[in-house]
Amino acid sequence: MAGNVAEWVADWYQENYYQFSPTRNPKGPTGGREKVVRGGSFQDVGTELRAAARSHLAEVWTGAVGFRCAKDPAP
């Protein structure tokens, strides 16, 4: 999660979202202009190399941001 590439996630970014979001599994706002990026990449400084790091970017591709394919398990 840290040191390779940061991850684009499905959530839209809203600066103050966590002030009024659900405490369990917040899904993020329904729309926005930028997506949330989590984790740190090889380009970040040591304090940002952690899974909980959260930033935001417009849809711009760089070598420091990737994505992870995931699927919910069958019930």
URQUI-V368543 format. One record per residue. N is the residue number from 0. RES is the residue in one letter. PSI is psi in whole degrees, -180 to 180 (NA if undefined). BURIAL is 1 if it has 16 or more other C-alpha atoms within 10 Angstrom, else 0. Layout:
n=N res=RES psi=PSI burial=BURIAL
n=N res=RES psi=PSI burial=BURIAL
This chain:
n=0 res=M psi=-24 burial=0
n=1 res=A psi=131 burial=1
n=2 res=G psi=-18 burial=1
n=3 res=N psi=-89 burial=1
n=4 res=V psi=152 burial=1
n=5 res=A psi=164 burial=1
n=6 res=E psi=130 burial=1
n=7 res=W psi=140 burial=1
n=8 res=V psi=171 burial=0
n=9 res=A psi=-21 burial=0
n=10 res=D psi=138 burial=1
n=11 res=W psi=152 burial=1
n=12 res=Y psi=135 burial=1
n=13 res=Q psi=122 burial=1
n=14 res=E psi=-45 burial=0
n=15 res=N psi=20 burial=0
n=16 res=Y psi=-42 burial=0
n=17 res=Y psi=-10 burial=0
n=18 res=Q psi=-25 burial=0
n=19 res=F psi=11 burial=0
n=20 res=S psi=164 burial=0
n=21 res=P psi=149 burial=0
n=22 res=T psi=-23 burial=0
n=23 res=R psi=123 burial=0
n=24 res=N psi=59 burial=0
n=25 res=P psi=135 burial=0
n=26 res=K psi=-9 burial=0
n=27 res=G psi=168 burial=1
n=28 res=P psi=162 burial=0
n=29 res=T psi=-11 burial=0
n=30 res=G psi=175 burial=0
n=31 res=G psi=-170 burial=0
n=32 res=R psi=-21 burial=0
n=33 res=E psi=153 burial=1
n=34 res=K psi=155 burial=1
n=35 res=V psi=142 burial=1
n=36 res=V psi=129 burial=1
n=37 res=R psi=153 burial=1
n=38 res=G psi=-176 burial=1
n=39 res=G psi=159 burial=1
n=40 res=S psi=178 burial=1
n=41 res=F psi=-16 burial=0
n=42 res=Q psi=-10 burial=0
n=43 res=D psi=159 burial=1
n=44 res=V psi=163 burial=0
n=45 res=G psi=-37 burial=0
n=46 res=T psi=-18 burial=0
n=47 res=E psi=-2 burial=1
n=48 res=L psi=72 burial=1
n=49 res=R psi=150 burial=1
n=50 res=A psi=-30 burial=0
n=51 res=A psi=-5 burial=0
n=52 res=A psi=135 burial=0
n=53 res=R psi=126 burial=0
n=54 res=S psi=-168 burial=1
n=55 res=H psi=149 burial=1
n=56 res=L psi=150 burial=0
n=57 res=A psi=174 burial=0
n=58 res=E psi=78 burial=0
n=59 res=V psi=129 burial=0
n=60 res=W psi=130 burial=0
n=61 res=T psi=166 burial=0
n=62 res=G psi=-4 burial=0
n=63 res=A psi=2 burial=0
n=64 res=V psi=131 burial=1
n=65 res=G psi=-161 burial=1
n=66 res=F psi=165 burial=0
n=67 res=R psi=132 burial=0
n=68 res=C psi=134 burial=0
n=69 res=A psi=153 burial=0
n=70 res=K psi=139 burial=0
n=71 res=D psi=143 burial=0
n=72 res=P psi=154 burial=0
n=73 res=A psi=145 burial=0
n=74 res=P psi=NA burial=0
